[in-house]
Amino acid sequence: MLVELIASTRFDAVTFQEATGFQSEPWTPSADLLAEAAGRQCYEAWERKNPATATNRGYLANIIDHQHFSVLEHASATFLVHGVSRSLLAELTRHRHLSFSVESQRYVDQTGREPAVPPALRGTDMEGDLHAFHAEAVDLYVQVRNALAEQGVPRKQAREAARAFLLNAQPVNLIVTGNLRAWREVLTKRYHVAADAEIRELADEILTHLRCIAPSTFQDFGDVIGNEEIRRAA
């Protein structure tokens, strides 16, 4: 699995200060600054009178505490994701506020790739079984694609029929974008002990990047959600 942050919102603090007089804290990441600016715009609260919300981190902690998440929708983050399973993609696309550009199996040849191995199978004999089964499935894919092509079926239509023989473990590449409120919603559900193990790994990678570009916005995300409840019950 490859997860790279390839785009994120840039806040023009100089222009905003010229228009409003608001002085942002030095070195505060753009995404966090934009969320604070949006919140302060609602009340034109440009002066930092309340010590509890005088810093960007304190201001966004208050936003999170009161669940006023609309101000987090102005900033976005875009990720390049390679090598995840079609099973993961099916779960990720349930998050309606994300935007996806996904590799097409009708246009892109599906040979020459290793399967996306579920975490529970890694390092076991069953991982080898999956690789063997995957290889057989790809061989069938090639046979069907070629047979249809010989019958005069156009390449795109031949691939769309042949892909029926591929496994859920067939890897897929995509680009996905979400605003920071949407990413919080994803993490709440997928950075969780009850989530699918592969998508939890993806959530962990995404959170690592989001903490770099918006540490205050994601300050309340610590250990995998649900672990504390498990420890208390043990």
C-alpha positions in Angstrom: 0.0 0.0 0.0 1.3 3.4 -1.0 -0.4 6.5 0.4 1.0 10.0 -0.5 -0.4 13.4 0.2 -0.3 15.2 -3.2 -2.4 18.3 -2.6 -3.7 20.4 0.3 -5.3 23.8 0.8 -3.0 26.9 1.0 -4.3 29.9 3.1 -3.2 33.4 2.1 -2.6 34.8 5.5 -1.3 38.1 4.2 -4.3 38.9 2.1 -6.6 37.9 4.9 -4.9 40.1 7.4 -5.1 43.1 4.9 -8.8 42.5 4.6 -9.7 41.9 8.3 -6.8 42.9 10.4 -6.5 39.4 11.9 -2.9 38.4 12.7 -2.4 34.7 12.5 0.1 32.8 14.7 3.5 32.3 12.9 4.2 28.8 11.5 0.6 27.7 11.9 -0.3 25.3 9.0 -2.6 26.7 6.3 -5.4 24.2 6.9 -5.6 25.0 10.6 -5.4 28.7 10.0 -8.2 28.6 7.4 -10.5 26.8 9.9 -9.8 29.4 12.6 -10.3 32.2 10.1 -13.6 30.8 9.0 -14.8 30.5 12.6 -13.7 34.0 13.6 -15.4 35.4 10.5 -18.7 34.2 11.8 -18.4 36.6 14.8 -15.7 38.9 13.4 -13.8 37.9 16.5 -10.4 39.1 15.2 -9.0 39.9 18.7 -7.8 37.1 20.9 -9.7 38.1 24.0 -10.4 34.7 25.4 -7.2 33.0 26.7 -8.8 29.6 26.2 -9.2 30.2 22.4 -6.3 32.7 21.9 -4.1 30.1 20.2 -5.0 28.3 17.0 -4.9 24.9 18.8 -7.1 26.2 21.6 -9.5 27.7 19.2 -9.9 24.5 17.2 -10.1 22.5 20.3 -13.2 24.5 21.2 -14.6 24.0 17.7 -14.1 20.2 18.0 -15.5 20.1 21.6 -18.7 21.9 20.3 -18.7 19.9 17.1 -18.9 23.0 14.9 -17.3 21.1 12.1 -18.6 23.3 9.2 -15.5 25.5 9.5 -13.3 22.5 8.7 -15.0 22.1 5.3 -13.0 24.9 3.7 -9.7 23.1 3.7 -9.1 19.8 1.8 -6.5 17.1 1.3 -5.9 14.9 -1.7 -4.2 11.5 -1.5 -2.6 9.2 -4.1 -3.4 5.7 -3.0 -1.8 2.6 -4.8 -2.1 -1.1 -4.2 -5.2 -1.4 -2.1 -7.8 -4.1 -2.6 -11.1 -3.7 -4.4 -12.7 -4.7 -1.1 -11.2 -1.6 0.5 -12.4 0.6 -2.4 -15.9 -0.7 -1.9 -15.9 0.4 1.7 -14.1 3.7 1.1 -16.6 4.8 -1.5 -19.4 4.6 1.1 -18.1 7.9 2.4 -20.2 10.2 0.2 -18.3 13.4 0.8 -15.1 12.2 -0.7 -14.2 12.6 -4.4 -12.6 9.7 -6.3 -10.7 9.2 -9.5 -10.2 5.4 -9.8 -8.2 3.4 -12.3 -10.5 1.7 -14.8 -10.3 -2.1 -15.2 -11.9 -1.7 -18.6 -8.9 0.4 -19.9 -6.0 -0.6 -17.7 -4.5 -4.1 -18.1 -4.6 -6.0 -14.9 -1.7 -8.4 -15.3 1.7 -8.1 -13.6 0.4 -7.1 -10.2 0.7 -8.8 -6.8 -2.5 -9.2 -4.7 -3.4 -6.8 -1.8 -2.9 -9.3 1.1 -5.2 -8.9 4.1 -3.2 -8.3 7.3 -4.5 -11.5 8.9 -3.0 -13.6 6.1 0.5 -12.0 6.0 3.3 -14.3 7.1 1.0 -17.4 7.1 0.7 -20.3 4.7 -2.5 -18.8 3.5 -0.7 -15.8 2.1 1.0 -18.2 -0.3 -2.3 -19.7 -1.1 -3.7 -16.3 -1.9 -0.8 -15.5 -4.3 -1.3 -18.8 -6.1 -5.1 -18.3 -6.3 -4.5 -14.7 -7.5 -2.1 -16.0 -10.2 -4.7 -18.5 -11.4 -7.4 -15.8 -11.5 -5.1 -13.5 -13.6 -4.4 -16.4 -16.0 -8.1 -16.9 -16.5 -8.5 -13.1 -17.0 -5.9 -13.2 -19.8 -7.4 -16.3 -21.4 -10.9 -14.8 -21.5 -9.6 -11.4 -22.6 -7.6 -13.0 -25.5 -10.4 -15.4 -26.5 -12.9 -12.5 -26.7 -10.4 -10.4 -28.7 -10.0 -13.3 -31.2 -13.7 -13.3 -31.6 -13.6 -9.6 -32.6 -14.8 -8.2 -29.3 -13.2 -4.7 -28.8 -10.4 -4.5 -26.2 -12.4 -2.5 -23.7 -15.4 -4.8 -23.8 -13.1 -7.9 -23.6 -11.4 -6.5 -20.5 -14.7 -5.6 -18.9 -15.9 -9.2 -19.3 -12.6 -10.8 -18.3 -12.4 -8.8 -15.0 -15.2 -11.0 -13.7 -12.5 -13.6 -13.0 -10.4 -11.3 -10.8 -10.3 -11.5 -7.0 -11.3 -8.9 -4.4 -7.6 -8.8 -3.7 -6.9 -7.4 -7.1 -5.0 -4.1 -6.4 -6.3 -0.8 -7.5 -4.9 2.7 -7.7 -6.8 5.9 -7.1 -6.8 9.6 -6.1 -9.1 10.7 -3.4 -10.0 14.1 -2.1 -11.9 15.2 0.9 -12.4 18.3 3.1 -11.1 18.0 6.6 -14.6 17.5 8.1 -15.0 14.6 5.7 -11.7 13.1 6.6 -12.6 13.3 10.3 -15.7 11.4 9.5 -13.7 8.7 7.7 -11.2 8.4 10.5 -13.9 8.2 13.2 -15.2 5.0 11.4 -12.1 3.6 9.8 -9.4 4.4 12.4 -11.3 2.1 14.7 -10.7 -1.4 16.1 -14.0 -2.6 14.6 -13.0 -1.5 11.1 -11.7 -3.8 8.4 -8.0 -4.3 9.0 -6.8 -3.1 5.6 -8.8 0.1 5.7 -7.6 0.7 9.2 -4.1 0.7 7.9 -5.1 3.2 5.2 -6.7 5.4 7.8 -3.5 5.3 9.9 -1.5 6.4 6.9 -3.9 9.2 6.1 -4.0 10.4 9.7 -0.2 10.6 9.7 -0.3 13.0 6.7 -3.2 15.0 8.1 -1.4 15.5 11.4 1.4 17.2 9.4 -0.8 19.6 7.5 -3.5 20.2 10.2 -2.3 19.1 13.6 -4.8 21.2 15.5 -7.7 20.0 13.4 -6.8 16.4 14.3 -5.5 17.0 17.8 -8.2 14.7 19.4 -7.2 11.6 17.4 -4.8 9.5 19.4 -4.6 5.7 19.6 -6.8 3.6 17.3 -10.4 4.4 18.4 -11.8 1.6 20.6 -8.5 0.4 22.0 -9.1 2.2 25.3 -12.5 0.5 25.7 -10.9 -2.9 25.1 -8.2 -2.2 27.7 -10.8 -1.1 30.3 -12.8 -4.3 29.7 -9.7 -6.6 29.9 
